[in-house]
Amino acid sequence: MNYCDKIKYKIYTTEKASFPVMVDNLLKQIPDDESVLRLAFFGTPATNEEYIARRTILWDKVRNHYGCNEPNLSYVSQPPLNAPLILEVHSFIPDSDDIITYKKLEEYPYVILENAGVRFLFAGGFQSDVVNKSIEQQSNEVFETINELVKLEDFPINSIIRQWNYIEEITCYQEENQNYQSFNNARSNFYAKTTWINGYPAATGIGANLGGILIDLDAVVFKSPHAYATPIDNKLQVAAHAYSEKVLEKAQKQKTTPKFERAKRMTFGDRRLIYISGTAAIRGEDSLQGVGLEQQLHITMENIAQLTGDAKPVMLRVYLKNKEDYQLSEQLMSEYNLHIPISYMYADVCRDELLIEIEGIAID
């Protein structure tokens, strides 16, 4: 069976209850006949202290639920709009030649999947001191942890193929340093340790109301000529890593560009899986301003169609700057007749004028 048939992406929701009860309700919904690679919870803590307490509850419950087969775990502080707590699950149905190994680096669980064609790393939940350290300090320390892990497991830095970057108060400033730009500078410094001859990872850089810096990632080493990765550009947009200084902010007097591709395609024989980066209503390198939510959503979906071609989305996340846009966004998305899991998050987008950002995964 092809990798594209074995990898599964699902979204689970629960009714409002106490946080521990909601976590239990979500974990009960996950099928027992699949090997879980990643659990990403999205919720609404009130303070960073409460965030840390709830993250500890999650760690304990997931550890008790899975024992030695503990999947990668992250807790994202983004208020979900279609449920009080949302769980996104990445799972796998292995064949006899697939080897899945569950490991830990300090408190961070991660998963290795290997067969004759590929070797995957599913990792994340990487954070620093979200209460006492600046976004710049957190970003540097998180990338140090990632560097330690990829070295330990013999994954080159440039094997990172997908990265999710959650940044507390992404467009705000700490003194003269914009949080997103501080993160971009740290990412650029980390990525400078290698060459990216096959393009940067697909990525999302999105706001979180709490939780400091949080990074999840997938990395892959291809072992067969029939399995490989390809960066995808959008002819309607300037590549993010080629932005001019006019659309960048400053942090520590630096203006490094966001280092990611608009999408990254993995080919497995005659099948393809596409990681769709966080996508918004940008043409060239400029945002569409003053056109409203509906037009921004349609332009965003047009941009995604440019990236996916004939591949069909199998899961999407919709990030909304304004809570009151949720019902309209859900109505507009329903008109695309996708019939796939879609989650809606209240989250700040990387530019003040952007009202919506959408990311996802497509398979052909």
C-alpha positions as a Python dict, from the first residue, in 0.01 Angstrom:
ca = {
    (1, 'M'): (0, 0, 0),
    (2, 'N'): (125, 350, -87),
    (3, 'Y'): (222, 597, 190),
    (4, 'C'): (-57, 829, 70),
    (5, 'D'): (-312, 556, 149),
    (6, 'K'): (-165, 476, 490),
    (7, 'I'): (-133, 826, 639),
    (8, 'K'): (-453, 960, 799),
    (9, 'Y'): (-554, 1309, 912),
    (10, 'K'): (-856, 1361, 1136),
    (11, 'I'): (-1009, 1632, 1355),
    (12, 'Y'): (-1205, 1555, 1672),
    (13, 'T'): (-1419, 1790, 1881),
    (14, 'T'): (-1591, 1768, 2219),
    (15, 'E'): (-1867, 1936, 2414),
    (16, 'K'): (-1780, 2191, 2682),
    (17, 'A'): (-1674, 2041, 3016),
    (18, 'S'): (-1380, 2067, 3254),
    (19, 'F'): (-1044, 2054, 3076),
    (20, 'P'): (-951, 1701, 3199),
    (21, 'V'): (-1292, 1564, 3096),
    (22, 'M'): (-1266, 1722, 2750),
    (23, 'V'): (-922, 1567, 2703),
    (24, 'D'): (-1055, 1224, 2801),
    (25, 'N'): (-1349, 1263, 2563),
    (26, 'L'): (-1117, 1344, 2276),
    (27, 'L'): (-873, 1061, 2342),
    (28, 'K'): (-1162, 811, 2351),
    (29, 'Q'): (-1255, 899, 1993),
    (30, 'I'): (-921, 795, 1840),
    (31, 'P'): (-940, 452, 1669),
    (32, 'D'): (-736, 177, 1832),
    (33, 'D'): (-634, 19, 1501),
    (34, 'E'): (-416, 311, 1388),
    (35, 'S'): (-62, 403, 1495),
    (36, 'V'): (-84, 762, 1620),
    (37, 'L'): (205, 985, 1511),
    (38, 'R'): (93, 1329, 1629),
    (39, 'L'): (-166, 1479, 1862),
    (40, 'A'): (-221, 1855, 1839),
    (41, 'F'): (-467, 2003, 2090),
    (42, 'F'): (-606, 2355, 2037),
    (43, 'G'): (-758, 2531, 2335),
    (44, 'T'): (-813, 2854, 2527),
    (45, 'P'): (-618, 2894, 2851),
    (46, 'A'): (-659, 3227, 3030),
    (47, 'T'): (-296, 3288, 3129),
    (48, 'N'): (43, 3137, 3057),
    (49, 'E'): (40, 2987, 3406),
    (50, 'E'): (-287, 2809, 3324),
    (51, 'Y'): (-142, 2712, 2987),
    (52, 'I'): (149, 2537, 3159),
    (53, 'A'): (-83, 2363, 3405),
    (54, 'R'): (-309, 2234, 3126),
    (55, 'R'): (-8, 2126, 2920),
    (56, 'T'): (103, 1915, 3217),
    (57, 'I'): (-243, 1757, 3237),
    (58, 'L'): (-218, 1672, 2867),
    (59, 'W'): (126, 1516, 2902),
    (60, 'D'): (7, 1299, 3191),
    (61, 'K'): (-314, 1186, 3023),
    (62, 'V'): (-149, 1106, 2689),
    (63, 'R'): (131, 918, 2865),
    (64, 'N'): (-122, 714, 3064),
    (65, 'H'): (-333, 649, 2754),
    (66, 'Y'): (-51, 536, 2523),
    (67, 'G'): (218, 405, 2758),
    (68, 'C'): (538, 331, 2567),
    (69, 'N'): (376, 425, 2233),
    (70, 'E'): (344, 793, 2321),
    (71, 'P'): (291, 1006, 2007),
    (72, 'N'): (425, 1352, 1943),
    (73, 'L'): (218, 1600, 2143),
    (74, 'S'): (157, 1973, 2130),
    (75, 'Y'): (-86, 2210, 2301),
    (76, 'V'): (-157, 2522, 2097),
    (77, 'S'): (-309, 2823, 2269),
    (78, 'Q'): (-550, 2925, 1994),
    (79, 'P'): (-920, 2956, 2079),
    (80, 'P'): (-1110, 2709, 1857),
    (81, 'L'): (-1425, 2852, 1705),
    (82, 'N'): (-1613, 2529, 1627),
    (83, 'A'): (-1558, 2356, 1965),
    (84, 'P'): (-1422, 2436, 2312),
    (85, 'L'): (-1127, 2201, 2257),
    (86, 'I'): (-1009, 2050, 1927),
    (87, 'L'): (-778, 1758, 1864),
    (88, 'E'): (-600, 1707, 1532),
    (89, 'V'): (-463, 1356, 1486),
    (90, 'H'): (-202, 1237, 1237),
    (91, 'S'): (-202, 857, 1231),
    (92, 'F'): (-75, 571, 1017),
    (93, 'I'): (-189, 224, 916),
    (94, 'P'): (138, 31, 879),
    (95, 'D'): (218, -254, 644),
    (96, 'S'): (443, -543, 745),
    (97, 'D'): (751, -358, 614),
    (98, 'D'): (682, -38, 815),
    (99, 'I'): (875, 6, 1138),
    (100, 'I'): (736, 262, 1385),
    (101, 'T'): (948, 357, 1688),
    (102, 'Y'): (833, 580, 1974),
    (103, 'K'): (1108, 777, 2148),
    (104, 'K'): (1169, 1075, 2374),
    (105, 'L'): (1414, 1364, 2392),
    (106, 'E'): (1385, 1489, 2749),
    (107, 'E'): (1009, 1555, 2790),
    (108, 'Y'): (938, 1562, 2415),
    (109, 'P'): (794, 1242, 2261),
    (110, 'Y'): (864, 1187, 1891),
    (111, 'V'): (808, 912, 1636),
    (112, 'I'): (1029, 751, 1371),
    (113, 'L'): (860, 576, 1076),
    (114, 'E'): (1083, 378, 842),
    (115, 'N'): (1042, 145, 547),
    (116, 'A'): (1235, 61, 231),
    (117, 'G'): (1156, 395, 66),
    (118, 'V'): (1162, 661, 338),
    (119, 'R'): (1253, 747, 694),
    (120, 'F'): (1022, 997, 867),
    (121, 'L'): (1057, 1200, 1186),
    (122, 'F'): (737, 1334, 1347),
    (123, 'A'): (834, 1570, 1629),
    (124, 'G'): (725, 1884, 1805),
    (125, 'G'): (579, 2045, 2109),
    (126, 'F'): (915, 2222, 2135),
    (127, 'Q'): (905, 2516, 2375),
    (128, 'S'): (1118, 2715, 2615),
    (129, 'D'): (1024, 2920, 2924),
    (130, 'V'): (700, 3079, 2805),
    (131, 'V'): (664, 3298, 3114),
    (132, 'N'): (1005, 3450, 3180),
    (133, 'K'): (1191, 3464, 2849),
    (134, 'S'): (1153, 3689, 2546),
    (135, 'I'): (1031, 3562, 2210),
    (136, 'E'): (1385, 3601, 2076),
    (137, 'Q'): (1532, 3391, 2360),
    (138, 'Q'): (1260, 3128, 2327),
    (139, 'S'): (1307, 3103, 1950),
    (140, 'N'): (1682, 3050, 1980),
    (141, 'E'): (1644, 2788, 2252),
    (142, 'V'): (1372, 2597, 2065),
    (143, 'F'): (1589, 2576, 1753),
    (144, 'E'): (1877, 2452, 1969),
    (145, 'T'): (1652, 2168, 2090),
    (146, 'I'): (1549, 2086, 1733),
    (147, 'N'): (1913, 2085, 1629),
    (148, 'E'): (1991, 1840, 1909),
    (149, 'L'): (1714, 1605, 1798),
    (150, 'V'): (1791, 1600, 1425),
    (151, 'K'): (2158, 1538, 1503),
    (152, 'L'): (2067, 1257, 1744),
    (153, 'E'): (1844, 1084, 1488),
    (154, 'D'): (2065, 1158, 1185),
    (155, 'F'): (1816, 1376, 1001),
    (156, 'P'): (1991, 1664, 820),
    (157, 'I'): (1843, 2005, 897),
    (158, 'N'): (1742, 2033, 532),
    (159, 'S'): (1536, 1714, 564),
    (160, 'I'): (1273, 1917, 753),
    (161, 'I'): (984, 1919, 508),
    (162, 'R'): (699, 2074, 711),
    (163, 'Q'): (710, 2310, 1006),
    (164, 'W'): (430, 2459, 1218),
    (165, 'N'): (537, 2774, 1403),
    (166, 'Y'): (304, 2917, 1670),
    (167, 'I'): (409, 3260, 1795),
    (168, 'E'): (251, 3435, 2090),
    (169, 'E'): (119, 3781, 1992),
    (170, 'I'): (285, 3743, 1652),
    (171, 'T'): (249, 4103, 1533),
    (172, 'C'): (326, 4267, 1870),
    (173, 'Y'): (658, 4414, 1979),
    (174, 'Q'): (887, 4348, 2272),
    (175, 'E'): (1067, 4680, 2299),
    (176, 'E'): (1166, 4752, 1935),
    (177, 'N'): (1152, 4390, 1819),
    (178, 'Q'): (846, 4251, 1643),
    (179, 'N'): (777, 3897, 1767),
    (180, 'Y'): (739, 3743, 1419),
    (181, 'Q'): (1059, 3908, 1299),
    (182, 'S'): (1247, 3786, 1609),
    (183, 'F'): (1129, 3436, 1527),
    (184, 'N'): (1223, 3473, 1158),
    (185, 'N'): (1572, 3587, 1253),
    (186, 'A'): (1622, 3283, 1476),
    (187, 'R'): (1490, 3052, 1204),
    (188, 'S'): (1720, 3210, 945),
    (189, 'N'): (2020, 3162, 1173),
    (190, 'F'): (1928, 2796, 1230),
    (191, 'Y'): (1865, 2728, 861),
    (192, 'A'): (2200, 2890, 773),
    (193, 'K'): (2373, 2584, 920),
    (194, 'T'): (2298, 2398, 595),
    (195, 'T'): (2216, 2449, 227),
    (196, 'W'): (1862, 2414, 95),
    (197, 'I'): (1918, 2289, -259),
    (198, 'N'): (1567, 2142, -272),
    (199, 'G'): (1380, 2434, -123),
    (200, 'Y'): (1287, 2530, 231),
    (201, 'P'): (1014, 2345, 426),
    (202, 'A'): (649, 2418, 384),
    (203, 'A'): (552, 2615, 693),
    (204, 'T'): (295, 2814, 884),
    (205, 'G'): (385, 3110, 1101),
    (206, 'I'): (70, 3196, 1292),
    (207, 'G'): (-27, 3380, 1606),
    (208, 'A'): (-115, 3229, 1940),
    (209, 'N'): (-267, 3424, 2226),
    (210, 'L'): (-37, 3248, 2478),
    (211, 'G'): (228, 2976, 2487),
    (212, 'G'): (535, 3167, 2369),
    (213, 'I'): (708, 2990, 2083),
    (214, 'L'): (588, 2641, 1989),
    (215, 'I'): (721, 2439, 1693),
    (216, 'D'): (607, 2110, 1539),
    (217, 'L'): (782, 1952, 1241),
    (218, 'D'): (798, 1661, 999),
    (219, 'A'): (1131, 1558, 847),
    (220, 'V'): (1199, 1293, 586),
    (221, 'V'): (1498, 1117, 435),
    (222, 'F'): (1419, 949, 104),
    (223, 'K'): (1589, 615, 35),
    (224, 'S'): (1435, 528, -303),
    (225, 'P'): (1455, 709, -640),
    (226, 'H'): (1076, 670, -660),
    (227, 'A'): (1025, 882, -347),
    (228, 'Y'): (1131, 1247, -339),
    (229, 'A'): (1024, 1601, -246),
    (230, 'T'): (965, 1906, -466),
    (231, 'P'): (910, 2269, -363),
    (232, 'I'): (602, 2435, -516),
    (233, 'D'): (583, 2803, -606),
    (234, 'N'): (269, 3004, -670),
    (235, 'K'): (303, 3206, -990),
    (236, 'L'): (65, 3464, -839),
    (237, 'Q'): (290, 3529, -538),
    (238, 'V'): (650, 3616, -464),
    (239, 'A'): (817, 3337, -269),
    (240, 'A'): (816, 3433, 99),
    (241, 'H'): (1193, 3381, 127),
    (242, 'A'): (1237, 3635, -157),
    (243, 'Y'): (1031, 3918, -2),
    (244, 'S'): (1174, 4268, -25),
    (245, 'E'): (1248, 4472, 287),
    (246, 'K'): (934, 4685, 241),
    (247, 'V'): (708, 4405, 375),
    (248, 'L'): (939, 4303, 662),
    (249, 'E'): (957, 4436, 1016),
    (250, 'K'): (1268, 4479, 1230),
    (251, 'A'): (1411, 4288, 1525),
    (252, 'Q'): (1761, 4352, 1659),
    (253, 'K'): (1810, 4566, 1346),
    (254, 'Q'): (1768, 4255, 1128),
    (255, 'K'): (1513, 4196, 852),
    (256, 'T'): (1553, 3834, 749),
    (257, 'T'): (1283, 3686, 527),
    (258, 'P'): (1046, 3406, 630),
    (259, 'K'): (1224, 3089, 517),
    (260, 'F'): (953, 2864, 375),
    (261, 'E'): (805, 2746, 46),
    (262, 'R'): (442, 2806, -49),
    (263, 'A'): (400, 2427, -50),
    (264, 'K'): (608, 2110, -55),
    (265, 'R'): (511, 1801, -255),
    (266, 'M'): (619, 1448, -165),
    (267, 'T'): (604, 1195, -446),
    (268, 'F'): (570, 823, -375),
    (269, 'G'): (565, 643, -707),
    (270, 'D'): (244, 752, -882),
    (271, 'R'): (95, 924, -573),
    (272, 'R'): (162, 1265, -423),
    (273, 'L'): (105, 1434, -87),
    (274, 'I'): (124, 1813, -62),
    (275, 'Y'): (192, 2011, 253),
    (276, 'I'): (12, 2345, 199),
    (277, 'S'): (182, 2626, 388),
    (278, 'G'): (-11, 2895, 568),
    (279, 'T'): (-175, 3081, 277),
    (280, 'A'): (-341, 3422, 272),
    (281, 'A'): (-474, 3688, 34),
    (282, 'I'): (-134, 3800, -92),
    (283, 'R'): (-58, 3871, -455),
    (284, 'G'): (301, 3935, -548),
    (285, 'E'): (421, 4026, -200),
    (286, 'D'): (140, 4266, -111),
    (287, 'S'): (-172, 4194, 93),
    (288, 'L'): (-515, 4263, -53),
    (289, 'Q'): (-639, 4538, 175),
    (290, 'G'): (-985, 4682, 222),
    (291, 'V'): (-1163, 4402, 33),
    (292, 'G'): (-1327, 4229, 331),
    (293, 'L'): (-1331, 3875, 461),
    (294, 'E'): (-1524, 3718, 172),
    (295, 'Q'): (-1286, 3840, -97),
    (296, 'Q'): (-978, 3755, 110),
    (297, 'L'): (-1110, 3400, 162),
    (298, 'H'): (-1173, 3346, -209),
    (299, 'I'): (-828, 3482, -304),
    (300, 'T'): (-673, 3256, -40),
    (301, 'M'): (-851, 2953, -184),
    (302, 'E'): (-740, 3054, -535),
    (303, 'N'): (-382, 3063, -409),
    (304, 'I'): (-424, 2715, -258),
    (305, 'A'): (-565, 2584, -588),
    (306, 'Q'): (-251, 2712, -762),
    (307, 'L'): (-44, 2501, -524),
    (308, 'T'): (-244, 2179, -526),
    (309, 'G'): (-341, 2141, -891),
    (310, 'D'): (-531, 1813, -926),
    (311, 'A'): (-457, 1705, -569),
    (312, 'K'): (-756, 1721, -333),
    (313, 'P'): (-734, 1872, 15),
    (314, 'V'): (-791, 1611, 286),
    (315, 'M'): (-776, 1850, 582),
    (316, 'L'): (-767, 2227, 632),
    (317, 'R'): (-715, 2471, 919),
    (318, 'V'): (-873, 2814, 890),
    (319, 'Y'): (-723, 3091, 1104),
    (320, 'L'): (-940, 3400, 1159),
    (321, 'K'): (-827, 3734, 1297),
    (322, 'N'): (-1182, 3822, 1409),
    (323, 'K'): (-1412, 3583, 1595),
    (324, 'E'): (-1720, 3736, 1438),
    (325, 'D'): (-1606, 3614, 1094),
    (326, 'Y'): (-1647, 3248, 1189),
    (327, 'Q'): (-2003, 3185, 1068),
    (328, 'L'): (-1946, 3363, 736),
    (329, 'S'): (-1619, 3176, 684),
    (330, 'E'): (-1783, 2841, 756),
    (331, 'Q'): (-2064, 2924, 513),
    (332, 'L'): (-1820, 3032, 240),
    (333, 'M'): (-1602, 2722, 288),
    (334, 'S'): (-1909, 2497, 264),
    (335, 'E'): (-1970, 2632, -86),
    (336, 'Y'): (-1649, 2461, -202),
    (337, 'N'): (-1811, 2121, -125),
    (338, 'L'): (-1486, 1974, 6),
    (339, 'H'): (-1646, 1735, 259),
    (340, 'I'): (-1325, 1714, 464),
    (341, 'P'): (-1230, 1793, 826),
    (342, 'I'): (-1186, 2169, 875),
    (343, 'S'): (-1097, 2340, 1201),
    (344, 'Y'): (-1148, 2710, 1268),
    (345, 'M'): (-915, 2898, 1502),
    (346, 'Y'): (-918, 3250, 1641),
    (347, 'A'): (-559, 3354, 1575),
    (348, 'D'): (-366, 3661, 1476),
    (349, 'V'): (-224, 3645, 1122),
    (350, 'C'): (130, 3760, 1046),
    (351, 'R'): (19, 4091, 889),
    (352, 'D'): (-227, 4328, 1053),
    (353, 'E'): (-432, 4375, 735),
    (354, 'L'): (-488, 4002, 674),
    (355, 'L'): (-818, 3866, 809),
    (356, 'I'): (-773, 3497, 725),
    (357, 'E'): (-506, 3235, 667),
    (358, 'I'): (-558, 2874, 558),
    (359, 'E'): (-322, 2576, 562),
    (360, 'G'): (-370, 2208, 497),
    (361, 'I'): (-273, 1882, 333),
    (362, 'A'): (-373, 1753, -11),
    (363, 'I'): (-332, 1410, -169),
    (364, 'D'): (-339, 1305, -533),
}
